Amino acid sequence: MSESVNPTGAEPDALSALRRRLEGRTADEQDRALTALVREQARDVLRTVLPDGPDAVEPGRPFRDLGFDSLAAVELHRRLTAATGLDLPVTLVFDHPTPQAVGRLLRTLLGGDAAPAP
C-alpha cells in the first residue's frame, strides 16, 4: 500500500496502525477486514438493538434495514473516522448503504490496489 498523506491530519496513529494491519493482504482480505471493522462499529452504535455482536450486522444488509437513522449515521461516521484516521463524508451510510460498501470505500481511500467492486 502506498503511504499517502492524510490531508486532514485526523487520527494519524489510527491511520498508520490500520495501514500496517492491512499491509501484505490481498484486496479481498482487506475488504473483509475493513467490512468487519464497519460491522463492529455499526453494532456498537446499535448495541441496544443488536446485542448479538457484529454477526447481527450482515455485510450486505442496508444500514436503514438495521434501524439506522440520521443520529446513528453521524455516530457511525464519528467512530469510523476515529478508528481509521480518514476524513470520511458525513453522508457515509447514505452514499454507501451497506457495511460491505463502506469497507470497499475505506480500502479505496487507504490506497488499496484494486478498484472497489460495484
PDB file as gemmi writes it, atoms N, CA and C in Angstrom:
CRYST1    1.000    1.000    1.000  90.00  90.00  90.00 P 1                      
ATOM      1  N   MET A   1       0.835  -1.183   0.000  1.00  0.00           N  
ATOM      2  CA  MET A   1       0.000   0.000   0.000  1.00  0.00           C  
ATOM      3  C   MET A   1       0.870   1.234   0.000  1.00  0.00           C  
ATOM      4  N   SER A   2       0.443   2.237  -0.695  1.00  0.00           N  
ATOM      5  CA  SER A   2       1.197   3.468  -0.723  1.00  0.00           C  
ATOM      6  C   SER A   2       0.935   4.260   0.546  1.00  0.00           C  
ATOM      7  N   GLU A   3       1.915   5.022   0.965  1.00  0.00           N  
ATOM      8  CA  GLU A   3       1.779   5.864   2.137  1.00  0.00           C  
ATOM      9  C   GLU A   3       1.360   7.257   1.694  1.00  0.00           C  
ATOM     10  N   SER A   4       0.081   7.441   1.417  1.00  0.00           N  
ATOM     11  CA  SER A   4      -0.384   8.754   1.013  1.00  0.00           C  
ATOM     12  C   SER A   4      -0.561   9.617   2.257  1.00  0.00           C  
ATOM     13  N   VAL A   5      -0.554  10.908   2.064  1.00  0.00           N  
ATOM     14  CA  VAL A   5      -0.681  11.848   3.160  1.00  0.00           C  
ATOM     15  C   VAL A   5      -2.149  11.963   3.540  1.00  0.00           C  
ATOM     16  N   ASN A   6      -2.412  12.022   4.830  1.00  0.00           N  
ATOM     17  CA  ASN A   6      -3.765  12.245   5.322  1.00  0.00           C  
ATOM     18  C   ASN A   6      -3.987  13.751   5.354  1.00  0.00           C  
ATOM     19  N   PRO A   7      -4.767  14.307   4.418  1.00  0.00           N  
ATOM     20  CA  PRO A   7      -4.891  15.753   4.295  1.00  0.00           C  
ATOM     21  C   PRO A   7      -5.493  16.433   5.514  1.00  0.00           C  
ATOM     22  N   THR A   8      -6.267  15.736   6.323  1.00  0.00           N  
ATOM     23  CA  THR A   8      -6.908  16.363   7.475  1.00  0.00           C  
ATOM     24  C   THR A   8      -6.065  16.275   8.722  1.00  0.00           C  
ATOM     25  N   GLY A   9      -5.121  15.342   8.750  1.00  0.00           N  
ATOM     26  CA  GLY A   9      -4.323  15.147   9.952  1.00  0.00           C  
ATOM     27  C   GLY A   9      -5.106  14.438  11.045  1.00  0.00           C  
ATOM     28  N   ALA A  10      -6.313  13.975  10.747  1.00  0.00           N  
ATOM     29  CA  ALA A  10      -7.158  13.333  11.750  1.00  0.00           C  
ATOM     30  C   ALA A  10      -6.611  11.969  12.135  1.00  0.00           C  
ATOM     31  N   GLU A  11      -6.445  11.756  13.415  1.00  0.00           N  
ATOM     32  CA  GLU A  11      -6.060  10.455  13.961  1.00  0.00           C  
ATOM     33  C   GLU A  11      -4.934   9.776  13.179  1.00  0.00           C  
ATOM     34  N   PRO A  12      -3.769  10.403  13.058  1.00  0.00           N  
ATOM     35  CA  PRO A  12      -2.704   9.792  12.257  1.00  0.00           C  
ATOM     36  C   PRO A  12      -2.247   8.443  12.803  1.00  0.00           C  
ATOM     37  N   ASP A  13      -2.295   8.255  14.117  1.00  0.00           N  
ATOM     38  CA  ASP A  13      -1.898   6.966  14.677  1.00  0.00           C  
ATOM     39  C   ASP A  13      -2.857   5.863  14.241  1.00  0.00           C  
ATOM     40  N   ALA A  14      -4.148   6.163  14.212  1.00  0.00           N  
ATOM     41  CA  ALA A  14      -5.139   5.185  13.774  1.00  0.00           C  
ATOM     42  C   ALA A  14      -4.925   4.842  12.309  1.00  0.00           C  
ATOM     43  N   LEU A  15      -4.637   5.834  11.505  1.00  0.00           N  
ATOM     44  CA  LEU A  15      -4.412   5.620  10.081  1.00  0.00           C  
ATOM     45  C   LEU A  15      -3.178   4.743   9.858  1.00  0.00           C  
ATOM     46  N   SER A  16      -2.093   5.054  10.534  1.00  0.00           N  
ATOM     47  CA  SER A  16      -0.862   4.264  10.399  1.00  0.00           C  
ATOM     48  C   SER A  16      -1.075   2.832  10.871  1.00  0.00           C  
ATOM     49  N   ALA A  17      -1.754   2.678  11.994  1.00  0.00           N  
ATOM     50  CA  ALA A  17      -2.000   1.343  12.535  1.00  0.00           C  
ATOM     51  C   ALA A  17      -2.859   0.520  11.587  1.00  0.00           C  
ATOM     52  N   LEU A  18      -3.866   1.145  11.013  1.00  0.00           N  
ATOM     53  CA  LEU A  18      -4.745   0.436  10.087  1.00  0.00           C  
ATOM     54  C   LEU A  18      -3.983   0.034   8.830  1.00  0.00           C  
ATOM     55  N   ARG A  19      -3.174   0.924   8.314  1.00  0.00           N  
ATOM     56  CA  ARG A  19      -2.375   0.581   7.131  1.00  0.00           C  
ATOM     57  C   ARG A  19      -1.432  -0.577   7.418  1.00  0.00           C  
ATOM     58  N   ARG A  20      -0.812  -0.581   8.587  1.00  0.00           N  
ATOM     59  CA  ARG A  20       0.077  -1.692   8.948  1.00  0.00           C  
ATOM     60  C   ARG A  20      -0.701  -2.999   9.053  1.00  0.00           C  
ATOM     61  N   ARG A  21      -1.898  -2.919   9.610  1.00  0.00           N  
ATOM     62  CA  ARG A  21      -2.738  -4.113   9.756  1.00  0.00           C  
ATOM     63  C   ARG A  21      -3.131  -4.707   8.420  1.00  0.00           C  
ATOM     64  N   LEU A  22      -3.300  -3.860   7.415  1.00  0.00           N  
ATOM     65  CA  LEU A  22      -3.741  -4.319   6.100  1.00  0.00           C  
ATOM     66  C   LEU A  22      -2.585  -4.652   5.163  1.00  0.00           C  
ATOM     67  N   GLU A  23      -1.403  -4.221   5.511  1.00  0.00           N  
ATOM     68  CA  GLU A  23      -0.239  -4.400   4.648  1.00  0.00           C  
ATOM     69  C   GLU A  23       0.000  -5.880   4.340  1.00  0.00           C  
ATOM     70  N   GLY A  24       0.256  -6.159   3.068  1.00  0.00           N  
ATOM     71  CA  GLY A  24       0.545  -7.521   2.642  1.00  0.00           C  
ATOM     72  C   GLY A  24      -0.674  -8.391   2.406  1.00  0.00           C  
ATOM     73  N   ARG A  25      -1.850  -7.867   2.665  1.00  0.00           N  
ATOM     74  CA  ARG A  25      -3.081  -8.624   2.429  1.00  0.00           C  
ATOM     75  C   ARG A  25      -3.584  -8.372   1.013  1.00  0.00           C  
ATOM     76  N   THR A  26      -4.297  -9.350   0.485  1.00  0.00           N  
ATOM     77  CA  THR A  26      -4.910  -9.179  -0.833  1.00  0.00           C  
ATOM     78  C   THR A  26      -6.071  -8.190  -0.713  1.00  0.00           C  
ATOM     79  N   ALA A  27      -6.550  -7.719  -1.856  1.00  0.00           N  
ATOM     80  CA  ALA A  27      -7.687  -6.798  -1.864  1.00  0.00           C  
ATOM     81  C   ALA A  27      -8.907  -7.428  -1.191  1.00  0.00           C  
ATOM     82  N   ASP A  28      -9.158  -8.710  -1.452  1.00  0.00           N  
ATOM     83  CA  ASP A  28     -10.300  -9.394  -0.819  1.00  0.00           C  
ATOM     84  C   ASP A  28     -10.125  -9.468   0.695  1.00  0.00           C  
ATOM     85  N   GLU A  29      -8.916  -9.767   1.143  1.00  0.00           N  
ATOM     86  CA  GLU A  29      -8.647  -9.835   2.586  1.00  0.00           C  
ATOM     87  C   GLU A  29      -8.799  -8.460   3.231  1.00  0.00           C  
ATOM     88  N   GLN A  30      -8.349  -7.433   2.527  1.00  0.00           N  
ATOM     89  CA  GLN A  30      -8.515  -6.072   3.037  1.00  0.00           C  
ATOM     90  C   GLN A  30      -9.996  -5.714   3.125  1.00  0.00           C  
ATOM     91  N   ASP A  31     -10.755  -6.056   2.081  1.00  0.00           N  
ATOM     92  CA  ASP A  31     -12.199  -5.797   2.105  1.00  0.00           C  
ATOM     93  C   ASP A  31     -12.855  -6.483   3.299  1.00  0.00           C  
ATOM     94  N   ARG A  32     -12.505  -7.746   3.524  1.00  0.00           N  
ATOM     95  CA  ARG A  32     -13.101  -8.482   4.650  1.00  0.00           C  
ATOM     96  C   ARG A  32     -12.733  -7.844   5.988  1.00  0.00           C  
ATOM     97  N   ALA A  33     -11.480  -7.465   6.157  1.00  0.00           N  
ATOM     98  CA  ALA A  33     -11.043  -6.853   7.413  1.00  0.00           C  
ATOM     99  C   ALA A  33     -11.723  -5.508   7.645  1.00  0.00           C  
ATOM    100  N   LEU A  34     -11.812  -4.706   6.601  1.00  0.00           N  
ATOM    101  CA  LEU A  34     -12.441  -3.390   6.736  1.00  0.00           C  
ATOM    102  C   LEU A  34     -13.949  -3.508   6.923  1.00  0.00           C  
ATOM    103  N   THR A  35     -14.572  -4.464   6.251  1.00  0.00           N  
ATOM    104  CA  THR A  35     -16.005  -4.696   6.452  1.00  0.00           C  
ATOM    105  C   THR A  35     -16.259  -5.166   7.881  1.00  0.00           C  
ATOM    106  N   ALA A  36     -15.387  -5.989   8.420  1.00  0.00           N  
ATOM    107  CA  ALA A  36     -15.520  -6.439   9.816  1.00  0.00           C  
ATOM    108  C   ALA A  36     -15.429  -5.236  10.764  1.00  0.00           C  
ATOM    109  N   LEU A  37     -14.521  -4.313  10.487  1.00  0.00           N  
ATOM    110  CA  LEU A  37     -14.407  -3.103  11.301  1.00  0.00           C  
ATOM    111  C   LEU A  37     -15.704  -2.304  11.254  1.00  0.00           C  
ATOM    112  N   VAL A  38     -16.251  -2.135  10.067  1.00  0.00           N  
ATOM    113  CA  VAL A  38     -17.512  -1.396   9.908  1.00  0.00           C  
ATOM    114  C   VAL A  38     -18.629  -2.104  10.666  1.00  0.00           C  
ATOM    115  N   ARG A  39     -18.694  -3.423  10.548  1.00  0.00           N  
ATOM    116  CA  ARG A  39     -19.747  -4.193  11.224  1.00  0.00           C  
ATOM    117  C   ARG A  39     -19.638  -4.057  12.746  1.00  0.00           C  
ATOM    118  N   GLU A  40     -18.425  -4.102  13.264  1.00  0.00           N  
ATOM    119  CA  GLU A  40     -18.225  -3.955  14.713  1.00  0.00           C  
ATOM    120  C   GLU A  40     -18.680  -2.575  15.185  1.00  0.00           C  
ATOM    121  N   GLN A  41     -18.289  -1.557  14.442  1.00  0.00           N  
ATOM    122  CA  GLN A  41     -18.666  -0.200  14.828  1.00  0.00           C  
ATOM    123  C   GLN A  41     -20.177   0.013  14.697  1.00  0.00           C  
ATOM    124  N   ALA A  42     -20.786  -0.531  13.659  1.00  0.00           N  
ATOM    125  CA  ALA A  42     -22.236  -0.413  13.479  1.00  0.00           C  
ATOM    126  C   ALA A  42     -22.970  -1.110  14.616  1.00  0.00           C  
ATOM    127  N   ARG A  43     -22.485  -2.287  14.985  1.00  0.00           N  
ATOM    128  CA  ARG A  43     -23.109  -2.998  16.104  1.00  0.00           C  
ATOM    129  C   ARG A  43     -22.998  -2.186  17.385  1.00  0.00           C  
ATOM    130  N   ASP A  44     -21.846  -1.547  17.618  1.00  0.00           N  
ATOM    131  CA  ASP A  44     -21.681  -0.735  18.819  1.00  0.00           C  
ATOM    132  C   ASP A  44     -22.621   0.468  18.825  1.00  0.00           C  
ATOM    133  N   VAL A  45     -22.846   1.055  17.659  1.00  0.00           N  
ATOM    134  CA  VAL A  45     -23.786   2.177  17.566  1.00  0.00           C  
ATOM    135  C   VAL A  45     -25.193   1.710  17.920  1.00  0.00           C  
ATOM    136  N   LEU A  46     -25.553   0.512  17.462  1.00  0.00           N  
ATOM    137  CA  LEU A  46     -26.901  -0.022  17.702  1.00  0.00           C  
ATOM    138  C   LEU A  46     -26.922  -1.058  18.826  1.00  0.00           C  
ATOM    139  N   ARG A  47     -26.000  -0.966  19.765  1.00  0.00           N  
ATOM    140  CA  ARG A  47     -25.823  -2.015  20.780  1.00  0.00           C  
ATOM    141  C   ARG A  47     -27.097  -2.358  21.554  1.00  0.00           C  
ATOM    142  N   THR A  48     -27.988  -1.414  21.760  1.00  0.00           N  
ATOM    143  CA  THR A  48     -29.214  -1.736  22.488  1.00  0.00           C  
ATOM    144  C   THR A  48     -30.192  -2.517  21.623  1.00  0.00           C  
ATOM    145  N   VAL A  49     -30.075  -2.361  20.313  1.00  0.00           N  
ATOM    146  CA  VAL A  49     -30.971  -3.046  19.383  1.00  0.00           C  
ATOM    147  C   VAL A  49     -30.362  -4.359  18.902  1.00  0.00           C  
ATOM    148  N   LEU A  50     -29.030  -4.408  18.778  1.00  0.00           N  
ATOM    149  CA  LEU A  50     -28.324  -5.571  18.242  1.00  0.00           C  
ATOM    150  C   LEU A  50     -27.289  -6.086  19.246  1.00  0.00           C  
ATOM    151  N   PRO A  51     -27.727  -6.697  20.329  1.00  0.00           N  
ATOM    152  CA  PRO A  51     -26.778  -7.153  21.345  1.00  0.00           C  
ATOM    153  C   PRO A  51     -25.997  -8.413  20.962  1.00  0.00           C  
ATOM    154  N   ASP A  52     -26.282  -9.028  19.816  1.00  0.00           N  
ATOM    155  CA  ASP A  52     -25.687 -10.314  19.456  1.00  0.00           C  
ATOM    156  C   ASP A  52     -24.307 -10.223  18.823  1.00  0.00           C  
ATOM    157  N   GLY A  53     -23.705  -9.085  18.802  1.00  0.00           N  
ATOM    158  CA  GLY A  53     -22.372  -8.963  18.230  1.00  0.00           C  
ATOM    159  C   GLY A  53     -22.412  -8.560  16.772  1.00  0.00           C  
ATOM    160  N   PRO A  54     -21.214  -8.450  16.176  1.00  0.00           N  
ATOM    161  CA  PRO A  54     -21.153  -7.976  14.792  1.00  0.00           C  
ATOM    162  C   PRO A  54     -21.813  -8.918  13.798  1.00  0.00           C  
ATOM    163  N   ASP A  55     -22.029 -10.188  14.162  1.00  0.00           N  
ATOM    164  CA  ASP A  55     -22.712 -11.110  13.248  1.00  0.00           C  
ATOM    165  C   ASP A  55     -24.137 -10.662  12.963  1.00  0.00           C  
ATOM    166  N   ALA A  56     -24.711  -9.869  13.881  1.00  0.00           N  
ATOM    167  CA  ALA A  56     -26.064  -9.355  13.668  1.00  0.00           C  
ATOM    168  C   ALA A  56     -26.092  -8.313  12.554  1.00  0.00           C  
ATOM    169  N   VAL A  57     -24.930  -7.757  12.236  1.00  0.00           N  
ATOM    170  CA  VAL A  57     -24.821  -6.765  11.163  1.00  0.00           C  
ATOM    171  C   VAL A  57     -24.253  -7.486   9.950  1.00  0.00           C  
ATOM    172  N   GLU A  58     -25.126  -7.926   9.073  1.00  0.00           N  
ATOM    173  CA  GLU A  58     -24.707  -8.664   7.875  1.00  0.00           C  
ATOM    174  C   GLU A  58     -24.014  -7.719   6.896  1.00  0.00           C  
ATOM    175  N   PRO A  59     -22.954  -8.197   6.222  1.00  0.00           N  
ATOM    176  CA  PRO A  59     -22.171  -7.336   5.335  1.00  0.00           C  
ATOM    177  C   PRO A  59     -22.967  -6.656   4.226  1.00  0.00           C  
ATOM    178  N   GLY A  60     -23.962  -7.333   3.675  1.00  0.00           N  
ATOM    179  CA  GLY A  60     -24.720  -6.775   2.560  1.00  0.00           C  
ATOM    180  C   GLY A  60     -26.055  -6.178   2.942  1.00  0.00           C  
ATOM    181  N   ARG A  61     -26.357  -6.157   4.230  1.00  0.00           N  
ATOM    182  CA  ARG A  61     -27.650  -5.623   4.670  1.00  0.00           C  
ATOM    183  C   ARG A  61     -27.586  -4.102   4.786  1.00  0.00           C  
ATOM    184  N   PRO A  62     -28.520  -3.394   4.170  1.00  0.00           N  
ATOM    185  CA  PRO A  62     -28.506  -1.929   4.231  1.00  0.00           C  
ATOM    186  C   PRO A  62     -28.627  -1.408   5.668  1.00  0.00           C  
ATOM    187  N   PHE A  63     -27.895  -0.332   5.935  1.00  0.00           N  
ATOM    188  CA  PHE A  63     -27.937   0.270   7.270  1.00  0.00           C  
ATOM    189  C   PHE A  63     -29.356   0.649   7.661  1.00  0.00           C  
ATOM    190  N   ARG A  64     -30.140   1.149   6.713  1.00  0.00           N  
ATOM    191  CA  ARG A  64     -31.510   1.566   7.042  1.00  0.00           C  
ATOM    192  C   ARG A  64     -32.343   0.378   7.523  1.00  0.00           C  
ATOM    193  N   ASP A  65     -32.067  -0.821   6.986  1.00  0.00           N  
ATOM    194  CA  ASP A  65     -32.788  -2.010   7.434  1.00  0.00           C  
ATOM    195  C   ASP A  65     -32.379  -2.435   8.838  1.00  0.00           C  
ATOM    196  N   LEU A  66     -31.210  -2.000   9.266  1.00  0.00           N  
ATOM    197  CA  LEU A  66     -30.734  -2.296  10.617  1.00  0.00           C  
ATOM    198  C   LEU A  66     -31.310  -1.321  11.640  1.00  0.00           C  
ATOM    199  N   GLY A  67     -31.943  -0.256  11.160  1.00  0.00           N  
ATOM    200  CA  GLY A  67     -32.525   0.732  12.054  1.00  0.00           C  
ATOM    201  C   GLY A  67     -31.731   2.017  12.165  1.00  0.00           C  
ATOM    202  N   PHE A  68     -30.789   2.233  11.249  1.00  0.00           N  
ATOM    203  CA  PHE A  68     -30.011   3.466  11.284  1.00  0.00           C  
ATOM    204  C   PHE A  68     -30.875   4.656  10.917  1.00  0.00           C  
ATOM    205  N   ASP A  69     -30.804   5.678  11.755  1.00  0.00           N  
ATOM    206  CA  ASP A  69     -31.409   6.967  11.440  1.00  0.00           C  
ATOM    207  C   ASP A  69     -30.269   7.965  11.297  1.00  0.00           C  
ATOM    208  N   SER A  70     -30.589   9.229  11.168  1.00  0.00           N  
ATOM    209  CA  SER A  70     -29.529  10.225  10.938  1.00  0.00           C  
ATOM    210  C   SER A  70     -28.577  10.324  12.130  1.00  0.00           C  
ATOM    211  N   LEU A  71     -29.080  10.187  13.343  1.00  0.00           N  
ATOM    212  CA  LEU A  71     -28.199  10.248  14.517  1.00  0.00           C  
ATOM    213  C   LEU A  71     -27.256   9.053  14.568  1.00  0.00           C  
ATOM    214  N   ALA A  72     -27.766   7.877  14.252  1.00  0.00           N  
ATOM    215  CA  ALA A  72     -26.919   6.682  14.221  1.00  0.00           C  
ATOM    216  C   ALA A  72     -25.880   6.800  13.107  1.00  0.00           C  
ATOM    217  N   ALA A  73     -26.271   7.375  11.984  1.00  0.00           N  
ATOM    218  CA  ALA A  73     -25.335   7.558  10.867  1.00  0.00           C  
ATOM    219  C   ALA A  73     -24.202   8.492  11.259  1.00  0.00           C  
ATOM    220  N   VAL A  74     -24.521   9.558  11.970  1.00  0.00           N  
ATOM    221  CA  VAL A  74     -23.492  10.502  12.426  1.00  0.00           C  
ATOM    222  C   VAL A  74     -22.566   9.816  13.431  1.00  0.00           C  
ATOM    223  N   GLU A  75     -23.115   9.024  14.315  1.00  0.00           N  
ATOM    224  CA  GLU A  75     -22.292   8.314  15.298  1.00  0.00           C  
ATOM    225  C   GLU A  75     -21.370   7.294  14.622  1.00  0.00           C  
ATOM    226  N   LEU A  76     -21.876   6.566  13.647  1.00  0.00           N  
ATOM    227  CA  LEU A  76     -21.030   5.618  12.924  1.00  0.00           C  
ATOM    228  C   LEU A  76     -19.925   6.365  12.183  1.00  0.00           C  
ATOM    229  N   HIS A  77     -20.259   7.478  11.568  1.00  0.00           N  
ATOM    230  CA  HIS A  77     -19.261   8.312  10.896  1.00  0.00           C  
ATOM    231  C   HIS A  77     -18.169   8.710  11.892  1.00  0.00           C  
ATOM    232  N   ARG A  78     -18.558   9.178  13.058  1.00  0.00           N  
ATOM    233  CA  ARG A  78     -17.600   9.612  14.078  1.00  0.00           C  
ATOM    234  C   ARG A  78     -16.688   8.469  14.502  1.00  0.00           C  
ATOM    235  N   ARG A  79     -17.264   7.308  14.734  1.00  0.00           N  
ATOM    236  CA  ARG A  79     -16.489   6.141  15.171  1.00  0.00           C  
ATOM    237  C   ARG A  79     -15.517   5.667  14.091  1.00  0.00           C  
ATOM    238  N   LEU A  80     -15.985   5.609  12.852  1.00  0.00           N  
ATOM    239  CA  LEU A  80     -15.115   5.150  11.766  1.00  0.00           C  
ATOM    240  C   LEU A  80     -14.012   6.158  11.463  1.00  0.00           C  
ATOM    241  N   THR A  81     -14.310   7.433  11.593  1.00  0.00           N  
ATOM    242  CA  THR A  81     -13.280   8.451  11.409  1.00  0.00           C  
ATOM    243  C   THR A  81     -12.187   8.274  12.459  1.00  0.00           C  
ATOM    244  N   ALA A  82     -12.583   8.045  13.704  1.00  0.00           N  
ATOM    245  CA  ALA A  82     -11.608   7.838  14.778  1.00  0.00           C  
ATOM    246  C   ALA A  82     -10.826   6.533  14.583  1.00  0.00           C  
ATOM    247  N   ALA A  83     -11.505   5.489  14.155  1.00  0.00           N  
ATOM    248  CA  ALA A  83     -10.867   4.174  14.007  1.00  0.00           C  
ATOM    249  C   ALA A  83      -9.919   4.105  12.816  1.00  0.00           C  
ATOM    250  N   THR A  84     -10.200   4.909  11.784  1.00  0.00           N  
ATOM    251  CA  THR A  84      -9.393   4.828  10.563  1.00  0.00           C  
ATOM    252  C   THR A  84      -8.442   5.996  10.375  1.00  0.00           C  
ATOM    253  N   GLY A  85      -8.753   7.129  10.981  1.00  0.00           N  
ATOM    254  CA  GLY A  85      -7.958   8.323  10.751  1.00  0.00           C  
ATOM    255  C   GLY A  85      -8.239   8.987   9.421  1.00  0.00           C  
ATOM    256  N   LEU A  86      -9.264   8.538   8.735  1.00  0.00           N  
ATOM    257  CA  LEU A  86      -9.624   9.101   7.429  1.00  0.00           C  
ATOM    258  C   LEU A  86     -10.663  10.204   7.589  1.00  0.00           C  
ATOM    259  N   ASP A  87     -10.658  11.130   6.650  1.00  0.00           N  
ATOM    260  CA  ASP A  87     -11.658  12.186   6.601  1.00  0.00           C  
ATOM    261  C   ASP A  87     -12.832  11.657   5.784  1.00  0.00           C  
ATOM    262  N   LEU A  88     -13.809  11.087   6.479  1.00  0.00           N  
ATOM    263  CA  LEU A  88     -14.941  10.439   5.815  1.00  0.00           C  
ATOM    264  C   LEU A  88     -16.110  11.411   5.679  1.00  0.00           C  
ATOM    265  N   PRO A  89     -16.914  11.262   4.625  1.00  0.00           N  
ATOM    266  CA  PRO A  89     -18.076  12.142   4.466  1.00  0.00           C  
ATOM    267  C   PRO A  89     -19.138  11.824   5.518  1.00  0.00           C  
ATOM    268  N   VAL A  90     -19.805  12.851   5.998  1.00  0.00           N  
ATOM    269  CA  VAL A  90     -20.861  12.662   6.992  1.00  0.00           C  
ATOM    270  C   VAL A  90     -22.000  11.828   6.412  1.00  0.00           C  
ATOM    271  N   THR A  91     -22.155  11.869   5.107  1.00  0.00           N  
ATOM    272  CA  THR A  91     -23.223  11.134   4.431  1.00  0.00           C  
ATOM    273  C   THR A  91     -22.813   9.686   4.116  1.00  0.00           C  
ATOM    274  N   LEU A  92     -21.797   9.207   4.778  1.00  0.00           N  
ATOM    275  CA  LEU A  92     -21.200   7.907   4.507  1.00  0.00           C  
ATOM    276  C   LEU A  92     -22.217   6.783   4.337  1.00  0.00           C  
ATOM    277  N   VAL A  93     -23.097   6.577   5.313  1.00  0.00           N  
ATOM    278  CA  VAL A  93     -24.015   5.433   5.243  1.00  0.00           C  
ATOM    279  C   VAL A  93     -25.139   5.642   4.236  1.00  0.00           C  
ATOM    280  N   PHE A  94     -25.350   6.869   3.812  1.00  0.00           N  
ATOM    281  CA  PHE A  94     -26.367   7.114   2.797  1.00  0.00           C  
ATOM    282  C   PHE A  94     -25.770   6.944   1.396  1.00  0.00           C  
ATOM    283  N   ASP A  95     -24.503   7.317   1.255  1.00  0.00           N  
ATOM    284  CA  ASP A  95     -23.817   7.172  -0.031  1.00  0.00           C  
ATOM    285  C   ASP A  95     -23.327   5.744  -0.271  1.00  0.00           C  
ATOM    286  N   HIS A  96     -23.048   5.035   0.803  1.00  0.00           N  
ATOM    287  CA  HIS A  96     -22.542   3.655   0.759  1.00  0.00           C  
ATOM    288  C   HIS A  96     -23.393   2.864   1.749  1.00  0.00           C  
ATOM    289  N   PRO A  97     -24.536   2.353   1.290  1.00  0.00           N  
ATOM    290  CA  PRO A  97     -25.594   1.900   2.190  1.00  0.00           C  
ATOM    291  C   PRO A  97     -25.414   0.564   2.917  1.00  0.00           C  
ATOM    292  N   THR A  98     -24.308  -0.139   2.708  1.00  0.00           N  
ATOM    293  CA  THR A  98     -24.103  -1.409   3.418  1.00  0.00           C  
ATOM    294  C   THR A  98     -22.713  -1.425   4.045  1.00  0.00           C  
ATOM    295  N   PRO A  99     -22.507  -2.235   5.081  1.00  0.00           N  
ATOM    296  CA  PRO A  99     -21.167  -2.359   5.660  1.00  0.00           C  
ATOM    297  C   PRO A  99     -20.121  -2.761   4.619  1.00  0.00           C  
ATOM    298  N   GLN A 100     -20.493  -3.632   3.713  1.00  0.00           N  
ATOM    299  CA  GLN A 100     -19.570  -4.084   2.670  1.00  0.00           C  
ATOM    300  C   GLN A 100     -19.170  -2.926   1.752  1.00  0.00           C  
ATOM    301  N   ALA A 101     -20.124  -2.088   1.391  1.00  0.00           N  
ATOM    302  CA  ALA A 101     -19.835  -0.933   0.542  1.00  0.00           C  
ATOM    303  C   ALA A 101     -18.925   0.062   1.258  1.00  0.00           C  
ATOM    304  N   VAL A 102     -19.137   0.262   2.545  1.00  0.00           N  
ATOM    305  CA  VAL A 102     -18.276   1.163   3.309  1.00  0.00           C  
ATOM    306  C   VAL A 102     -16.875   0.559   3.425  1.00  0.00           C  
ATOM    307  N   GLY A 103     -16.785  -0.755   3.635  1.00  0.00           N  
ATOM    308  CA  GLY A 103     -15.476  -1.412   3.695  1.00  0.00           C  
ATOM    309  C   GLY A 103     -14.692  -1.225   2.412  1.00  0.00           C  
ATOM    310  N   ARG A 104     -15.358  -1.352   1.274  1.00  0.00           N  
ATOM    311  CA  ARG A 104     -14.696  -1.147  -0.025  1.00  0.00           C  
ATOM    312  C   ARG A 104     -14.236   0.304  -0.179  1.00  0.00           C  
ATOM    313  N   LEU A 105     -15.077   1.238   0.247  1.00  0.00           N  
ATOM    314  CA  LEU A 105     -14.696   2.646   0.189  1.00  0.00           C  
ATOM    315  C   LEU A 105     -13.460   2.886   1.051  1.00  0.00           C  
ATOM    316  N   LEU A 106     -13.439   2.336   2.238  1.00  0.00           N  
ATOM    317  CA  LEU A 106     -12.285   2.522   3.119  1.00  0.00           C  
ATOM    318  C   LEU A 106     -11.012   2.015   2.456  1.00  0.00           C  
ATOM    319  N   ARG A 107     -11.101   0.848   1.829  1.00  0.00           N  
ATOM    320  CA  ARG A 107      -9.911   0.300   1.149  1.00  0.00           C  
ATOM    321  C   ARG A 107      -9.454   1.233   0.036  1.00  0.00           C  
ATOM    322  N   THR A 108     -10.383   1.746  -0.722  1.00  0.00           N  
ATOM    323  CA  THR A 108     -10.047   2.674  -1.793  1.00  0.00           C  
ATOM    324  C   THR A 108      -9.382   3.930  -1.231  1.00  0.00           C  
ATOM    325  N   LEU A 109      -9.945   4.490  -0.164  1.00  0.00           N  
ATOM    326  CA  LEU A 109      -9.385   5.691   0.440  1.00  0.00           C  
ATOM    327  C   LEU A 109      -8.005   5.446   1.043  1.00  0.00           C  
ATOM    328  N   LEU A 110      -7.772   4.218   1.480  1.00  0.00           N  
ATOM    329  CA  LEU A 110      -6.469   3.863   2.044  1.00  0.00           C  
ATOM    330  C   LEU A 110      -5.441   3.570   0.974  1.00  0.00           C  
ATOM    331  N   GLY A 111      -5.865   3.637  -0.283  1.00  0.00           N  
ATOM    332  CA  GLY A 111      -4.928   3.391  -1.381  1.00  0.00           C  
ATOM    333  C   GLY A 111      -4.839   1.935  -1.763  1.00  0.00           C  
ATOM    334  N   GLY A 112      -5.953   1.199  -1.593  1.00  0.00           N  
ATOM    335  CA  GLY A 112      -5.991  -0.215  -1.954  1.00  0.00           C  
ATOM    336  C   GLY A 112      -5.606  -0.427  -3.395  1.00  0.00           C  
ATOM    337  N   ASP A 113      -5.095  -1.622  -3.680  1.00  0.00           N  
ATOM    338  CA  ASP A 113      -4.571  -1.933  -5.004  1.00  0.00           C  
ATOM    339  C   ASP A 113      -5.631  -2.024  -6.083  1.00  0.00           C  
ATOM    340  N   ALA A 114      -6.793  -2.553  -5.758  1.00  0.00           N  
ATOM    341  CA  ALA A 114      -7.827  -2.797  -6.770  1.00  0.00           C  
ATOM    342  C   ALA A 114      -8.963  -1.803  -6.592  1.00  0.00           C  
ATOM    343  N   ALA A 115      -9.641  -1.521  -7.661  1.00  0.00           N  
ATOM    344  CA  ALA A 115     -10.814  -0.651  -7.601  1.00  0.00           C  
ATOM    345  C   ALA A 115     -11.946  -1.379  -6.888  1.00  0.00           C  
ATOM    346  N   PRO A 116     -12.803  -0.650  -6.173  1.00  0.00           N  
ATOM    347  CA  PRO A 116     -13.903  -1.297  -5.468  1.00  0.00           C  
ATOM    348  C   PRO A 116     -14.895  -1.914  -6.440  1.00  0.00           C  
ATOM    349  N   ALA A 117     -15.464  -3.041  -6.032  1.00  0.00           N  
ATOM    350  CA  ALA A 117     -16.492  -3.684  -6.846  1.00  0.00           C  
ATOM    351  C   ALA A 117     -17.766  -2.856  -6.795  1.00  0.00           C  
ATOM    352  N   PRO A 118     -18.580  -2.903  -7.824  1.00  0.00           N  
ATOM    353  CA  PRO A 118     -19.820  -2.099  -7.846  1.00  0.00           C  
ATOM    354  C   PRO A 118     -20.810  -2.547  -6.796  1.00  0.00           C  
TER     355      PRO A 118                                                      
END                                                                             
